[in-house]
Every structure is written in C-alpha cells, then in structure tokens.
Amino acid sequence: MSDERDDLNRETEENIVNYGKEEILDLLHKGQYTKLRQVVQELNDADIADYIEDMDEEEIVKIFRILPKAMAASVFSYLEIDVQQFVITSLSDKDAGTIIDNMMSDDAKELMEEMPANVVKRLIANTSPDTRKAINHLMRYPEDSAGSIMTVEYIDLKESQTVAQAIERIRKMGLDSETINICYVLDNQRTLVGTVALRYLLLSDPDAVIGDIMHKNVISLHTLMDQEEAAKIFAKYDFTAMPVVDNEDRLVGIITVDDVVGIIEEEATEDIQKMAAVMPSDKPYLKTSIFDAYKKRIPWLLLLMISATFTGKIITSFENALSRYVVLTAFIPMLMDTGGNAGGQASAIIIRGLSLDEISFGDWFTVVWKEIRTAILCGLTLALCNFAKLLLFDKVSVAVAFVVCVTLIFAVVVAKFVGATLPMLAKKIGMDPAVMASPFITTIVDAISLLIYFRVASVVLGI
C-alpha cells in the first residue's frame, strides 16, 4: 500500500513538472483551486510570473489569491512594473499589505517609487511597522546610488558570539533574509569588522568565537556610491553579495548579485539608447506610447538635423567647382558613409573600454597613436580597392580616382581620431561617453571629409 502511494506521489510530481500556462488556466477555469494551489507550489516563481503576465486581469487576481503569502510576494517581485501596479491595486488593502510585508525591502521600495502617491500612502498604511521603516530608510538615499538598491534583510553576528550561537541566530532569521551564505560580523557600535561564510560556521568548533574565525579584510560599498561603480566592484571580485556601509563604516544593508544583474542590464540599455541618439527610457519598447517615443527621439534628431546643415553649406560653397567636375558629386555619399562608419567603429570600442575601466583619459596618447596607425592601414586598403574600382568599372580619370582615394585615406584617419578622442574628452569633463557616439561623430566627420575632398580636388584638379 505504501509503495502504491509513493508511486502515485511520484506520478503526480512528474505531471506537475510538465504543467504550463495552458494547464494552469484549465485548472483555474474549472475551479479546481486545491489542485491549482498544489501545482503552483511546485513550480518556479519566475516561471509562474511569466505565465501570469500573459493572462487576463481577472485570471491574474485569482492566481494571486490562491498563491501562499510568501510565494505570492516572490512571484510578485518577478513581474513587470505595470503588472505589479495592477495586481497591488486590485487586491484588498490587507492582501496588498501582506505581499509587501513578504517582499524584500529593496523590491518593495522600487515598487513604491513607481506607484502614484495616493496609492503608496494607502499601501504603506497596511504594512507592518518594520516594513515601513525599511522602505523609508531606503528612500532617503539618492537615486542610482548603492544605498537606494540595497536590502536591509541580512544576517549580522557579534564578534563575541560563539559558532553555536551564530548558527542558532541564522536558524531564527534565515527565512527572512536575502541570503545566508555570507554573514556579517559587527562590533558593539555596529561597525563592520568582518565576514564569515556559512560553510565555515558549519565546519567550525561550536565553541569557537566568531571574532577568531571571521575574515577581517572586508570589501564593502558605500551608501552614496554610484550603482554602476558598485556593479564594477562586484564583477572585479566575483562576489554574490556585498555589504553596504555608511560614513562611519556601520553596516546598513547588503547588495546581492541579482540586483547587480539588473543594474548592468539597465546601464547597458541606457548606453545603447544614447549611442543611437535616443534619450534613455526605463519602459520596455512595446509598453512605450507613441508620444513618449517621440519625446525621447525628437531632441537629438533636431540637433543632428541642424548640425547637418553645415554639410549642406560646404557643398553649396563649392557649387561652382562641382559644376566643372560633376563626377565628383557621385562619390560624396561613399566618402561620407565610409568616414561615418570608421568613426562609429572607433567610438563604439572606446566607449565600451571606458565603461569597463579598460581605458582612462591618461591613455589618450596611446589610444590616439593606435587608432591613427589602424586608420592608415584601413584607409590604404580601402583606397587601393576603390582606386581599382574607379578605373575598371566607373571609368573615371586617374586624377579623379586619385582625388577620391586620397580623400578616403584622410577621411578614415580623421574619423578614427574623432571617434576615439571625443568619448574620452566627454568622460574627462563628466559627461556620459555614450553621448559622443555614432550619430554625433558622423555629423562631424561628414563636414571634415567634405572640406578635405574639395581641398584635395582644388589642388589636384585645379578647380
């Protein structure tokens, strides 16, 4: 009989593993809530969040009422912000407060920042005093600082405690903590004096004193440190969690690697948007309104359009020369595109190097010298290929081909120089190097390339 029950349980578990969105919806529509509750408890929280985001609003609310309290908070933290807002405003004040109470403080704080003020006031009123205190504490720190993304749910130990006492404390506080892999050791003034890994506690003598076995060389973050800088420190030391301290080295929170992954994604997205001449947006593309997209794009388009008028003025000023050698007009797009592409290559590489701290302004001469040599090699190769094409296929004179190819070499060299130096100068004066990306550099290079083109033409062709 026992074997049959075990076989049945295994079969049930195997079936649950295969449950997806359609099967969950089927149970929901049939009203089989007990079975549905059993199923969702066996699924991964992130997977449940994926299923929920594609459901109808009524179905989402029903699922959240079925989920156990602690699990509901975990699933909630994986949802997109607009779905979170819908869920939290659709539940009763008591249920919404329960979800927030069971969330990690950093996730709860992030939610509050996105909600309307009147909703935040109502939600805060229905949370526990400890939750309100934690959220208000995190909201004191500047946006995008380490303090603003940390969590206050961590395990702290006293250096005078024994290993046995420390393990007992972990048992009591572990379920409500972000992580228990690393515990932080404090003195009587709450100053961070060391760390100890859980595995060392388990392997140590129960009577050993924490102060004797802790790791004293602690690498920490400051509350006011920029979140991007904090992410770089995580990457450097390959940590899964790091302590955050205030001006007096008192422990006030921790940052975990899942927060850092979000920071890296956010910063990379912002850089990509700036490099494409789009003002950064924190909304997903499909959830950005047409008017919002317009507002993010039009300022740069206007600036680039105005700056591009200089190119038109250069062409107009050489209109008489072009009328004598009309064939020169045909190669203007090629020269401008090649210069723009060369500048874009250099700027992308330098911007990435700056963001990873592989390059600094002190490397200016090294970078410029390297880019110039690279540009000469690229320019010569392009010029030789183009010279053959111009003579064999375009049937132009040797003089015209010479003008085009010499200009091509100079355009590539200038483009590489501009593309390498502008991001470094931007970084030096405190601007985001991503602003000096391809669209902006292309406009500058276009104007310079045309000036070189017509100057070489006037010398060689006598126009």
Secondary structure as the mmCIF struct_conf table of DSSP 4:
data_model
#
loop_
_struct_conf.conf_type_id
_struct_conf.id
_struct_conf.beg_label_comp_id
_struct_conf.beg_label_asym_id
_struct_conf.beg_label_seq_id
_struct_conf.end_label_comp_id
_struct_conf.end_label_asym_id
_struct_conf.end_label_seq_id
HELX_RH_AL_P HELX_RH_AL_P1 SER A 2 VAL A 17
TURN_TY1_P TURN_TY1_P1 ASN A 18 ASN A 18
HELX_RH_AL_P HELX_RH_AL_P2 LYS A 21 LYS A 30
TURN_TY1_P TURN_TY1_P2 GLY A 31 GLY A 31
HELX_RH_AL_P HELX_RH_AL_P3 TYR A 33 GLU A 42
BEND BEND1 LEU A 43 LEU A 43
HELX_RH_AL_P HELX_RH_AL_P4 ASP A 45 GLU A 53
TURN_TY1_P TURN_TY1_P3 ASP A 54 ASP A 54
BEND BEND2 MET A 55 MET A 55
HELX_RH_AL_P HELX_RH_AL_P5 GLU A 57 ILE A 66
BEND BEND3 LEU A 67 LEU A 67
HELX_RH_AL_P HELX_RH_AL_P6 LYS A 69 TYR A 78
BEND BEND4 LEU A 79 LEU A 79
HELX_RH_AL_P HELX_RH_AL_P7 ILE A 81 SER A 90
BEND BEND5 LEU A 91 LEU A 91
HELX_RH_AL_P HELX_RH_AL_P8 ASP A 93 ASN A 102
BEND BEND6 MET A 103 MET A 103
HELX_RH_AL_P HELX_RH_AL_P9 SER A 105 GLU A 114
BEND BEND7 MET A 115 MET A 115
HELX_RH_AL_P HELX_RH_AL_P10 ALA A 117 ALA A 125
TURN_TY1_P TURN_TY1_P4 ASN A 126 ASN A 126
BEND BEND8 THR A 127 THR A 127
HELX_RH_AL_P HELX_RH_AL_P11 PRO A 129 LEU A 138
TURN_TY1_P TURN_TY1_P5 MET A 139 ARG A 140
BEND BEND9 TYR A 141 TYR A 141
HELX_LH_PP_P HELX_LH_PP_P1 PRO A 142 PRO A 142
TURN_TY1_P TURN_TY1_P6 GLU A 143 ASP A 144
STRN STRN1 SER A 145 SER A 145
HELX_RH_AL_P HELX_RH_AL_P12 ALA A 146 ILE A 149
STRN STRN2 THR A 151 THR A 151
BEND BEND10 VAL A 152 VAL A 152
STRN STRN3 ASP A 156 LYS A 158
TURN_TY1_P TURN_TY1_P7 GLU A 159 SER A 160
BEND BEND11 GLN A 161 GLN A 161
STRN STRN4 THR A 162 THR A 162
HELX_RH_AL_P HELX_RH_AL_P13 VAL A 163 MET A 173
HELX_RH_3T_P HELX_RH_3T_P1 GLY A 174 ASP A 176
BEND BEND12 SER A 177 GLU A 178
BEND BEND13 ASN A 181 ASN A 181
STRN STRN5 ILE A 182 LEU A 186
TURN_TY1_P TURN_TY1_P8 ASN A 188 GLN A 189
STRN STRN6 THR A 191 THR A 191
STRN STRN7 LEU A 192 ALA A 197
HELX_RH_AL_P HELX_RH_AL_P14 LEU A 198 LEU A 203
BEND BEND14 SER A 204 SER A 204
TURN_TY1_P TURN_TY1_P9 PRO A 206 ASP A 207
STRN STRN8 VAL A 209 VAL A 209
HELX_RH_AL_P HELX_RH_AL_P15 ILE A 210 ILE A 213
BEND BEND15 MET A 214 MET A 214
STRN STRN9 HIS A 215 HIS A 215
STRN STRN10 LEU A 221 HIS A 222
TURN_TY1_P TURN_TY1_P10 THR A 223 LEU A 224
BEND BEND16 MET A 225 MET A 225
STRN STRN11 ASP A 226 ASP A 226
HELX_RH_AL_P HELX_RH_AL_P16 GLN A 227 TYR A 237
TURN_TY1_P TURN_TY1_P11 ASP A 238 ASP A 238
BEND BEND17 THR A 240 THR A 240
STRN STRN12 ALA A 241 VAL A 245
TURN_TY1_P TURN_TY1_P12 ASN A 247 GLU A 248
STRN STRN13 ARG A 250 ARG A 250
STRN STRN14 LEU A 251 THR A 256
HELX_RH_AL_P HELX_RH_AL_P17 VAL A 257 MET A 275
TURN_TY1_P TURN_TY1_P13 ALA A 276 ALA A 277
BEND BEND18 ASP A 282 LYS A 283
HELX_RH_3T_P HELX_RH_3T_P2 TYR A 285 LYS A 287
BEND BEND19 THR A 288 THR A 288
HELX_RH_AL_P HELX_RH_AL_P18 ILE A 290 SER A 317
TURN_TY1_P TURN_TY1_P14 PHE A 318 PHE A 318
HELX_RH_AL_P HELX_RH_AL_P19 GLU A 319 ARG A 324
HELX_RH_3T_P HELX_RH_3T_P3 VAL A 326 PHE A 331
HELX_RH_AL_P HELX_RH_AL_P20 ILE A 332 SER A 355
TURN_TY1_P TURN_TY1_P15 LEU A 356 ASP A 357
BEND BEND20 GLU A 358 GLU A 358
HELX_RH_3T_P HELX_RH_3T_P4 PHE A 361 ASP A 363
HELX_RH_AL_P HELX_RH_AL_P21 TRP A 364 LEU A 392
TURN_TY1_P TURN_TY1_P16 PHE A 393 PHE A 393
BEND BEND21 ASP A 394 ASP A 394
HELX_RH_AL_P HELX_RH_AL_P22 VAL A 398 LYS A 428
TURN_TY1_P TURN_TY1_P17 ILE A 429 GLY A 430
HELX_RH_3T_P HELX_RH_3T_P5 PRO A 433 VAL A 435
BEND BEND22 MET A 436 ALA A 437
HELX_RH_AL_P HELX_RH_AL_P23 SER A 438 LEU A 461
#
